[in-house]
């Protein structure tokens, strides 16, 4: 059976390696773009004007549209959660006091 030969596993390994590299490139581009947005004090990606144009271009070139949509939505949600998490930490600290 050809399914279990060593030659059939090589393309799969190359494909997995390629996917891994693509993900890494996307994440690096996302991180650079989001760092730029943080420096510009912009929460919603795409509303920064020309401030992060170069980083945004690299981000859009290296990430699938569906990933970009997901990451951008997660960024907004994470910002909305920050005050709630801070409040929960304060309440937890107060609850531990004797």
N, C-alpha and C positions, 0 to 999 in steps of 0.2 A: 504494500500500500504506500502510495506516495505521500500521504498526509504526515507520516511520521519520519520522513527522511530529514537528515541534517540540512540539506540544501533548502528545504521549504521554510526552515526557521530563520534563515539569514535575512530575507526581505522583511520579515516581521520585526526582527531586532532592529534593522535599519529604520523601519517605520516608527517604532517606539522611540528610538533615539531622536529621530527627526521631530516627533511630537513633543518630546521633552525639551528639546532646544527651542522649538517654537513657543512653548509655554514660558520658558525662562525669558526669552526675548520680550514677550508680551508683558510679563510681570515687571521686568526691569523698566520697560517703557512706561508702564502704568505708574510705577513708583516715582520715576523722574517727573512725570507730568503732575502727579498729585503733590509732590514736594514743591513744585513751582506754584501750584494752586494754593498750597498752604502759605508760602511766602507772600503771595499776592492777597492773602486773606479772602479767598474765594471758596465757597463750599460747593456750589453747583457747577459741575464741569460744563464747559461750553459757554459760560457767561463771563469769562475773563477778558473778552476782547482780544487784543493782540499781545497781551502780557506773556502768555505761555505758548505762542503759536508754534515754535520749533518743537517743543516737547509734545505738544498735542499732535503734530503731524507724525512724529515717530510713533506715538501711541496708536494712532489710527492705522498706520502702516503695519504694525506688528501684532495687532489684536483683531480678532473677529468682531464683527458688529455686535453680535449677541453678547460677547464677553464685555465689550465696552459698555453696553447698556447695563449689564449686571453690575460691573464695578462702579459705574457712576451712581447707580441707585443705592448701592451699599455704602458709598461715601456719604451720601445725604442722610441715610438712616443712622449711620455711625455718629454723625454730628448731632443728630436729634437725640441720640441715646446718652451722650456725654453728661448732660445735666442730671438725668435720671440715675445714672450709675454713680455720680458724685453724691447725690442725695442718699442713695442706698448705702454707700460707704459710710457716710456721716451717721446715718441711723444705726448701722451695725456697730460703729465705734461707740455710740452713746449707749447702746444696749449692753455692751461689754463692761461699761463702767460700774463699779460697785455702788 
